[in-house]
């Protein structure tokens, strides 16, 4: 479960104090797919960065699998990002000179998973997201946008994370492919028993989520 309590992120901008995240509390159950929506400047990206331990909160708590990540030191935060969290990006962020299989294996290599085990899991995950046969051996340029995003999703699951954060995961896809990706994320959340939180500006995607959180001016409004 993801549990956020009274989370704040404030910073100076010239003479002004900006409250990018202003007292947000939210609970997201394990095995669910949730979405954060809001207009540009609402605090979505800042909140996602805080959840991913890419930025430090001014106050409040973020519990992932009953561990408060706001109290972790630098070395433990690195370990947390490597082992407990997965990221999916709008631009896929695949390594261009690696095959789909090698891209999925890469985070597991950093985590010290033995070569045989990471290849077996990578093949299984790619098959789960619909990348099979010869496509597993293709480099990203030989895959469609939707296929690249499926590889990115498989990669995010490599180390069996407790939380996956997706930043505009359908932003570069047509609406039909985007819906397939969202359906896939919903199913994987249940199958892999992980918590998936996506940021999107697409209201149609929000309607497909188990839970939707709407931000405005750094506050949770619904």
SEMARSE-501091 format. One line per field, with one value per residue: x, y negated, z negated of N, C-alpha, C in turn; residue in three letters. Coordinates in steps of 0.001 Angstrom, whole numbers. Each point is the difference from the previous one (the first is absolute). Layout:
N
nc1 c(X; ...) .
nc2 c(Y; ...) .
nc3 c(Z; ...) .
cac1 c(X; ...) .
cac2 c(Y; ...) .
cac3 c(Z; ...) .
cc1 c(X; ...) .
cc2 c(Y; ...) .
cc3 c(Z; ...) .
vomar c(ALA; ...) .
//
This chain:
222
nc1 c(836; -460; 666; -663; 715; -861; 133; 1160; 22; 870; 47; 1138; -750; 1204; -965; -461; -879; 493; -1293; 997; 217; -1310; 622; 587; -1158; 529; -905; 946; -1001; 652; 524; 135; -744; 777; -743; 1000; -1032; 102; -285; 652; 1000; -767; 1215; -515; 822; -224; -1281; 42; 704; -905; -1008; 702; -21; -511; -848; 355; -879; -766; -1110; -451; -784; 850; -1006; 1005; -986; -672; 706; 320; -126; -805; 154; 100; 1223; 1032; 801; -860; 30; 1295; 116; -738; 637; 1054; -438; -491; 619; -992; 626; -1073; 653; -401; 1295; -512; 975; -184; 926; 334; 1186; -1035; -142; -1232; 483; 1019; -917; -778; 1064; 162; -1207; -291; 750; -499; -1091; 875; -1045; 183; 934; 35; -58; 867; 664; -167; 242; 1036; 276; -198; 649; 915; -60; 55; 902; 122; 1237; -176; 593; 88; -1149; 200; 403; -1076; 701; -61; 956; 46; -414; -1312; -625; -1112; 773; 553; -1221; -368; 1068; -303; -1238; 383; 771; -1055; -428; 1172; 127; -1178; -119; -16; 676; -899; 833; -1095; 909; -1276; -321; -1067; 832; 797; -1147; -513; -1249; -76; 1240; -306; -1207; 637; 824; -1040; -682; 1145; 149; -1287; 163; 1099; -670; -1047; 499; 671; -1236; -53; 438; -889; 789; -934; 825; -1120; -106; -39; -1112; 127; 1298; -254; -895; 1157; 388; 625; 921; -634; 1165; -778; 1039; 29; 943; 469; -1317; -374; -705; 386) .
nc2 c(1209; -1020; -607; -1060; -671; -1001; 433; -616; -795; -765; -1052; -686; -947; -562; -899; 953; 454; 1009; 297; 693; 531; -83; 865; 721; 632; 1200; 954; 831; 864; 1014; 159; -1326; -540; -1001; -1092; -845; -842; -929; -1286; -536; 299; 1089; 460; 462; -693; -1036; 317; 225; -1108; -476; 553; -449; -810; -724; -343; -965; 567; -1091; 729; 807; 1041; 912; 841; 793; 902; -932; -512; -884; -292; -836; 1131; 383; 462; -651; 769; -152; -1289; 112; 718; -941; -975; 715; 253; -1159; -607; -160; -417; -647; -321; -1243; -247; 898; -850; 683; 904; -908; 230; 123; 1312; 322; 1219; -549; -788; 1061; 623; -1191; -395; 1197; -338; -1243; 764; 521; 7; 1298; 165; 1267; -438; -966; 886; 937; -897; -474; 1251; 349; -1065; 158; 1287; -375; -843; 1220; -6; 705; 1193; -262; -517; 1057; 346; -753; -939; -1021; -360; 1298; -766; 192; -1187; 632; 606; -1174; -502; 1052; -216; -1301; 436; 898; -955; -785; 1172; -216; -976; 307; -1220; -695; -900; -229; -932; -411; -647; -363; 1206; -746; -917; 996; 477; 636; -441; 719; -325; -1267; 292; 606; -1054; -802; 708; -55; -1291; -133; 789; -648; -1079; 624; 324; -1140; -281; -971; -1145; -399; -1072; -525; -865; -671; -570; 1296; -698; 410; -181; -1175; 57; 455; -966; 760; -976; -1161; -643; -1044; -598; -1011; -752; 1214; -126; 982; -124; 1194) .
nc3 c(0; 700; -981; 404; -905; 198; 1236; -221; 1049; -666; 803; 63; 494; 71; -151; 806; -885; 697; -128; 536; -1202; -234; -812; 945; -161; 223; 193; 432; 83; -525; 1211; -206; 959; -393; 151; 276; -84; 931; 31; 1018; -833; 87; 346; 1138; 783; -801; -52; 1304; 75; -835; 665; 1035; -1052; 1002; -964; -821; -793; -105; 57; -968; 256; 500; -203; 323; 18; -696; 1010; -960; 1285; -649; -678; 1282; -295; 525; -711; -1004; 338; 244; -1112; -598; 663; -341; -1242; -392; 1016; 856; 1093; 462; 1138; 269; -99; -824; 380; 1106; -305; 929; -577; -858; 35; 353; 240; 618; 559; 91; 462; 563; -436; 457; 1048; -25; -126; 872; 821; -265; 950; -398; -1256; 294; 732; -920; -971; 678; 368; -1258; -456; 936; -273; -1277; 523; 528; -516; 1092; 27; 1286; -411; -775; 1223; 191; 617; -881; 864; -271; -990; 21; -56; 359; 907; 300; -96; 703; 767; 14; 196; 907; 482; -142; 484; 608; -901; 541; 545; -1125; 738; 963; 442; 604; 721; 146; -458; 288; -475; 402; -509; 1049; 67; 1111; 403; -283; 498; 1001; -6; -129; 902; 669; -281; 258; 1047; 374; -385; 531; 1205; 7; -449; 894; -472; 887; 94; 774; 558; 196; 1193; 326; 55; 1269; -182; -562; 971; 486; -827; -905; 24; -109; 24; -300; 603; -858; 568; 286; 118; -811; 1152; 493) .
cac1 c(-836; 608; -717; 573; -669; 332; 1239; 217; 1248; 21; 1292; 14; 86; 141; -436; -1219; 39; -862; -435; -246; -854; -475; -767; -715; -120; -642; 273; -191; 170; 803; -761; -922; 530; -559; 412; 34; -320; 16; 544; 1417; 260; -826; 826; 53; 1377; 706; -459; 594; 1426; 88; -315; 1116; 1222; 864; 6; -192; -1153; 228; -559; -947; 542; -344; 260; -103; 185; 186; 1280; -83; 1193; 465; 975; 1153; 1197; 297; 325; -1220; -893; 478; -444; -1455; -327; 447; -648; -1396; -790; 207; -414; -409; 38; -701; 911; 455; 1346; 699; 1379; -197; 880; -314; -1247; -1093; 347; 1114; -527; -741; 973; 967; -166; 268; 1459; 432; -424; 784; -698; 833; -302; -1032; -1280; -528; -451; -1262; -1062; -208; -783; -1355; -657; -289; -1134; -1191; -455; -300; 1189; 417; 764; 1081; -67; 819; 1392; 87; 331; -1185; -356; -746; -1278; -924; -79; -718; 863; 1058; -553; -173; 1332; 288; -807; 646; 1241; -327; -412; 1100; 441; -1201; -158; -1244; -683; 400; -440; -61; -143; -643; 411; -631; 107; 492; -711; -1365; -967; -275; 1162; 49; -952; 578; 1061; -636; -585; 1128; 479; -1005; 96; 1291; -62; -627; 761; 1317; -229; 739; -792; 390; -545; 331; -360; -510; -921; -1071; -1149; -514; 807; -383; -1244; 313; 789; -693; -115; 501; 295; 62; 763; -140; 857; 738; -899; -885; -1356; -987) .
cac2 c(-1209; -1320; -837; -1346; -785; -1422; -213; -1366; -376; -1442; -548; -1425; -420; -1443; -425; 739; 1375; 840; 1256; 882; 1046; -738; 765; 1105; 1322; 945; 1420; 796; 1409; 905; 672; -927; -955; -1314; -1073; -1372; -926; -1414; -863; -338; -826; 417; 714; 1426; 462; -108; 1110; 1229; -31; 301; 1419; 773; -356; -798; -1312; 131; -739; -976; 644; 1065; 1358; 850; 1391; 1012; 1304; -286; -659; -1437; -327; -1357; 100; 769; -707; 72; 1358; 802; -490; 614; 1397; -44; -271; 1125; 1266; -98; -882; 71; -1217; 73; -1380; -311; 215; 1400; 22; 1262; -150; 281; 1034; 1280; 619; -58; 908; -575; -1160; 480; 631; -965; -340; 1186; 112; -972; 490; 1187; 1254; 847; -128; 945; -370; -1233; 300; 739; -920; -973; 666; 178; -1304; -445; 795; -490; -1260; 233; -54; 1401; 463; -808; -1383; -118; -193; -1227; -1248; -864; -636; 959; 239; -1135; -730; 826; 1123; -543; -258; 1311; 397; -856; 495; 1247; -384; -565; 1097; 958; 288; 226; -1179; -193; -1169; -435; -1350; -187; -1416; -120; 1211; 110; -1322; 72; 1072; -310; 291; 1439; 640; -482; 769; 1339; -125; -195; 1302; 855; -432; 418; 1451; 320; -376; 1118; 1236; -114; -453; -1237; -1222; -810; -1354; -683; -1406; -215; -1120; 583; 342; 1309; 995; -75; 760; 1435; 302; 447; -1175; -1205; -1122; -1238; -1050; -1387; -892; 755; 630; 1068; -551; 1095) .
cac3 c(0; -35; -971; -62; -1038; -192; 750; 477; 661; 177; 410; 318; 1392; -159; -1338; -352; -501; 830; -633; 1147; -576; -1170; -991; 660; -623; 912; -218; 1213; -383; 821; 1048; 661; 964; -307; 898; -505; 1089; -343; 1046; -107; -1175; -1142; -970; 346; 208; -1279; -838; 516; -360; -1434; -182; 555; -743; 861; -641; -1443; -508; -1070; -1193; 294; 111; 1140; -357; 1054; -640; -1431; -232; 237; 790; -314; -1093; 451; 429; 1431; 461; -53; 1059; 1246; -59; 151; 1402; 822; -326; -435; 850; 1435; 692; 1408; 468; 1249; 1133; -97; -610; 232; 487; 1428; 563; -630; 436; -975; -1090; -761; -731; -1171; -900; -517; -1421; -811; -66; -1006; -1318; -346; 316; 861; 1425; 417; -605; 587; 1369; -112; -416; 1079; 1043; -547; -67; 1365; 484; -707; 595; 1405; 848; 68; 1162; 562; -486; -1205; 421; 785; -669; -47; 1275; 822; -686; 27; -1259; -985; -378; -849; -1331; -640; -471; -1147; -1122; -431; -693; -1316; -882; -117; -1365; -818; -856; -746; 553; 1339; 313; 1451; 331; 1315; 716; 1325; 622; 1376; 680; 428; -1061; -79; -607; -1380; -818; -187; -1004; -1308; -363; -367; -1320; -989; -183; -607; -1412; -708; 184; -643; -1383; -209; 45; 1150; -5; 1255; 196; 1357; 209; 807; -839; 405; -714; -1416; -183; -13; -1197; -1209; -855; 651; -891; 772; -668; 435; -786; -1008; -964; 463; -42; 59) .
cc1 c(868; -847; 736; -791; 586; 1305; 69; 1355; -79; 1388; -161; 70; 28; -331; -1194; 308; -1001; -312; -405; -879; -397; -926; -792; 44; -746; 418; -303; 260; 920; -894; -978; 743; -695; 605; -34; -238; 27; 621; 1493; 203; -778; 801; 167; 1437; 812; -383; 620; 1486; 198; -256; 1154; 1326; 1018; 110; -343; -1154; 425; -521; -1010; 692; -486; 368; -245; 313; 419; 1366; -119; 1266; 510; 1058; 1272; 1165; 301; 232; -1237; -1014; 396; -477; -1514; -387; 336; -869; -1499; -897; 338; -544; -380; -146; -746; 861; 698; 1376; 677; 1416; 11; 859; -173; -1299; -1071; 333; 1096; -435; -715; 944; 863; -204; 281; 1499; 542; -336; 705; -699; 891; -492; -1140; -1374; -567; -458; -1348; -1144; -289; -848; -1457; -755; -342; -1178; -1301; -537; -183; 1167; 612; 879; 1118; 9; 825; 1462; 189; 427; -1182; -423; -788; -1324; -871; 8; -685; 831; 1139; -512; -254; 1336; 363; -770; 598; 1277; -297; -359; 1145; 368; -1161; -263; -1339; -834; 554; -622; 90; -297; -509; 312; -609; 149; 436; -733; -1367; -975; -268; 1155; 123; -938; 524; 1081; -595; -653; 1090; 519; -967; 120; 1294; 30; -574; 869; 1322; -101; 861; -959; 498; -720; 479; -429; -464; -834; -1253; -1151; -567; 750; -399; -1254; 247; 719; -868; -273; 583; 166; 171; 709; -328; 817; 667; -853; -835; -1430; -1070; 731) .
cc2 c(-1255; -873; -1334; -820; -1410; -392; -1432; -125; -1482; -436; -1479; -206; -1525; -391; 802; 1382; 823; 1288; 965; 1181; -500; 849; 1158; 1272; 910; 1420; 756; 1465; 761; 696; -889; -908; -1328; -1063; -1328; -923; -1430; -794; -210; -952; 397; 732; 1476; 513; -64; 1147; 1304; 88; 321; 1480; 884; -264; -695; -1427; 211; -872; -1017; 538; 1055; 1338; 688; 1424; 906; 1337; -175; -604; -1473; -455; -1411; 19; 756; -912; 267; 1428; 894; -453; 572; 1439; 84; -192; 1193; 1235; -83; -762; 217; -1267; 315; -1439; -171; 337; 1354; 134; 1361; -291; 432; 1124; 1361; 548; -184; 852; -597; -1226; 426; 620; -1019; -373; 1183; 236; -951; 464; 1291; 1316; 822; -3; 911; -408; -1264; 211; 696; -934; -1013; 602; 152; -1331; -526; 766; -490; -1278; 111; -150; 1399; 262; -945; -1431; -207; -290; -1282; -1178; -959; -604; 924; 405; -1242; -704; 810; 1167; -473; -274; 1301; 518; -803; 457; 1296; -297; -511; 1076; 937; 394; 178; -1166; -24; -1130; -286; -1372; -215; -1464; -138; 1219; 166; -1285; 16; 1041; -472; 528; 1495; 745; -415; 764; 1406; -27; -168; 1293; 961; -355; 433; 1493; 386; -373; 1145; 1256; -17; -474; -1217; -1184; -845; -1345; -702; -1460; -162; -1268; 484; 476; 1375; 1116; 42; 831; 1506; 428; 533; -1183; -1192; -1114; -1253; -1076; -1360; -869; 722; 708; 1092; -496; 1066; 1302) .
cc3 c(0; -920; -134; -1014; -78; 698; 538; 689; 319; 462; 343; 1511; -3; -1430; -504; -569; 809; -748; 1114; -381; -1385; -879; 559; -847; 956; -340; 1284; -346; 954; 1029; 730; 960; -240; 897; -740; 1187; -521; 1127; -211; -1178; -1230; -1069; 304; 75; -1284; -919; 460; -365; -1481; -264; 467; -686; 903; -523; -1474; -466; -1052; -1327; 443; 158; 1280; -390; 1204; -634; -1461; -338; 368; 719; -288; -1105; 403; 389; 1458; 495; -2; 1046; 1353; 87; 210; 1461; 890; -190; -264; 959; 1470; 643; 1447; 481; 1319; 1217; -55; -671; 103; 498; 1468; 572; -668; 575; -1066; -1220; -876; -797; -1281; -1026; -744; -1479; -925; -144; -1061; -1409; -399; 247; 942; 1453; 456; -499; 639; 1447; -31; -366; 1113; 1121; -444; -2; 1387; 596; -641; 628; 1518; 952; 4; 1220; 397; -546; -1275; 346; 821; -878; 105; 1329; 919; -661; 124; -1357; -1091; -480; -888; -1413; -750; -539; -1245; -1240; -543; -786; -1415; -1012; -357; -1405; -981; -960; -719; 587; 1392; 254; 1500; 310; 1435; 880; 1384; 814; 1455; 841; 481; -1033; -162; -668; -1460; -911; -261; -1075; -1394; -485; -475; -1395; -1100; -305; -705; -1473; -831; 65; -761; -1451; -332; 96; 1162; -66; 1256; -61; 1440; 52; 723; -894; 345; -717; -1468; -286; -88; -1276; -1130; -927; 741; -1027; 854; -810; 605; -940; -1169; -1037; 662; -128; 165; 165) .
vomar c(UNK; UNK; UNK; UNK; UNK; UNK; UNK; UNK; UNK; UNK; UNK; UNK; UNK; UNK; UNK; UNK; UNK; UNK; UNK; UNK; UNK; UNK; UNK; UNK; UNK; UNK; UNK; UNK; UNK; UNK; UNK; UNK; UNK; UNK; UNK; UNK; UNK; UNK; UNK; UNK; UNK; UNK; UNK; UNK; UNK; UNK; UNK; UNK; UNK; UNK; UNK; UNK; UNK; UNK; UNK; UNK; UNK; UNK; UNK; UNK; UNK; UNK; UNK; UNK; UNK; UNK; UNK; UNK; UNK; UNK; UNK; UNK; UNK; UNK; UNK; UNK; UNK; UNK; UNK; UNK; UNK; UNK; UNK; UNK; UNK; UNK; UNK; UNK; UNK; UNK; UNK; UNK; UNK; UNK; UNK; UNK; UNK; UNK; UNK; UNK; UNK; UNK; UNK; UNK; UNK; UNK; UNK; UNK; UNK; UNK; UNK; UNK; UNK; UNK; UNK; UNK; UNK; UNK; UNK; UNK; UNK; UNK; UNK; UNK; UNK; UNK; UNK; UNK; UNK; UNK; UNK; UNK; UNK; UNK; UNK; UNK; UNK; UNK; UNK; UNK; UNK; UNK; UNK; UNK; UNK; UNK; UNK; UNK; UNK; UNK; UNK; UNK; UNK; UNK; UNK; UNK; UNK; UNK; UNK; UNK; UNK; UNK; UNK; UNK; UNK; UNK; UNK; UNK; UNK; UNK; UNK; UNK; UNK; UNK; UNK; UNK; UNK; UNK; UNK; UNK; UNK; UNK; UNK; UNK; UNK; UNK; UNK; UNK; UNK; UNK; UNK; UNK; UNK; UNK; UNK; UNK; UNK; UNK; UNK; UNK; UNK; UNK; UNK; UNK; UNK; UNK; UNK; UNK; UNK; UNK; UNK; UNK; UNK; UNK; UNK; UNK; UNK; UNK; UNK; UNK; UNK; UNK) .
//
